[in-house]
Amino acid sequence: MFSRFANIINALQVLDKTYSNSEMVRKILRCLPKSWMRKVTEIEEAKNLNILPLEDLLGSLMTHELSMQKKDDDEEMEKKKKKIVALKSSFLEDSEDDGEN
């Protein structure tokens, strides 16, 4: 996402449209999906967006993404562990069944 954002910003700079660091930070925060809203709110409340460097924001978002992926992977492993496999078994009761099988 950041590389696409950087390409757009660079193309706009060629057209003499520049954005301040705080505008770019706010644009990135606005474009995040709903599943990230909790993190967006945390960043907005904990940090001053007017002076937050873009690189710090990206580092924070990447760290959050890695922790979300780890959580998803852990949940998937737990589901796999909880799966119960039932095997069908058969046994012979006496020697007469041996001849039939």
QUINOR-V197135 format. One record per residue. RES is the residue in one letter. PHI is phi in whole degrees, 0 to 359 (999 if undefined). Layout:
RES:PHI  RES:PHI
This chain:
M:999  F:294  S:294  R:296  F:298  A:297  N:297  I:294  I:298  N:295  A:295  L:292  Q:296  V:298  L:271  D:67  K:248  T:243  Y:239  S:285  N:301  S:293  E:295  M:294  V:299  R:295  K:296  I:295  L:297  R:289  C:273  L:289  P:292  K:301  S:295  W:260  M:300  R:297  K:292  V:300  T:298  E:300  I:294  E:297  E:280  A:272  K:235  N:276  L:293  N:288  I:240  L:290  P:294  L:302  E:296  D:294  L:299  L:296  G:298  S:296  L:291  M:293  T:297  H:297  E:297  L:296  S:291  M:294  Q:295  K:296  K:297  D:298  D:296  D:296  E:295  E:294  M:296  E:296  K:297  K:294  K:292  K:278  K:296  I:252  V:254  A:257  L:252  K:274  S:235  S:222  F:216  L:262  E:276  D:212  S:289  E:294  D:294  D:297  G:290  E:284  N:273
